[in-house]
């Protein structure tokens, strides 16, 4: 059921109250205009959440990339969490993961024709994308995990909410996982309830819409997850991808270094015998971790496989020490999002319409910067779970 993975540490609620004071004070400074938000002469779409941990940001950013890349030059800008670099970095095909972070690295490897950059200062990052010769052809900027970065005023603000960690049931840090008070959801133009079970019935959707208490200008969508073909982590040892049905009946060692792996565990358990090794989000695997993976894999009876996530693949493929048998049998399980209730076209049309109307190359907006800035703020504004199928 919705919100079923939330755990509230009630003894920390007094600290959450203090945390609320600090966050609310900052938000008030933006509301009063003491801290300024900037608009840009390029379509900017922000994808983020108000919780700590995964809500499906990267798969939704990838969905937007697929939607836009054939008609527009797309740039993705993130802060590059846990990278070993500072300032603005523009990725190329040879940029190491440690320089731009695992999520940016994953996106660049999957979509080499788009621009991928990292910068903690998102305003500076957009300025560089617009000014530098390598990237000044950018038609649209996708901000990854930028809901809290209020110095940028995106044209579309997309808030992701994990179905299993609904923000309406959560509390602020450190008692809960909220990074902002619940009222902050009102800044969103679009709210997407992610990781929904495939078998939700119509009354479930109506209840979710009601409990989220959104304003009329805010649009709500629901997405579920589809698994794709298994991708080998070490191509030299196993160059071929496998159909999803390859996991059926196997003894699986699941390795995850993501914030919210529980749903993945639930879905795999329906098809396999599962052993799980869970590490912290964005975990960098050590030689000790690799030795443990080898031991756990050796314990499994045949037939056996190692399954990991795409994000973990980017870190594991740069490690050493996995046994030859483990290297040959370790696969990443890519995921894609699917819109429910037949709303994919509605969502796509909203995004495409916004980008076309606000493109720097649009005849409708050329030479009308002030008009474009007003219209880029919002659309109509005020002041079990995963589908198993073969690709």
Buried (B, 14 or more C-beta within 10 A) or exposed (E): EBBEBBEBEEEBBEBBEEBBEEBBEBBEEBEEEEEEBBBBBBBBBBBBBBBBBBBBBBBBBBBBBEBBBEEBBBBBBBBBBBBEBEEBBBBEEEBEBBBBBBBBBBBBBBBEEBBBBBBBBBBBBBBBBBEBEEBEBBBBBBBBBBBBBBBBBBBBBBBBBBBBBBBBBBBBBBBBBBBBBBEBBEBBBBBBBBBBBBEBEEEBBEEBBEEBEBEEEBBBBBBBBBBBBBBBBBEEBBEEBBEBEBBEEBBBBBBBBBBBBBBBEBBBBEBBEBBBBEBEBBBBBEEEBBEBBBEBBEEBEEEBBBBBBBBBBBBBBEBEBBBEBBBEBBBBBBBBBBBBEEBBEEBBEBBBEBBBBBBBEBEEBEEEEEEBBEBBBBBEEEEEBBEBEEE
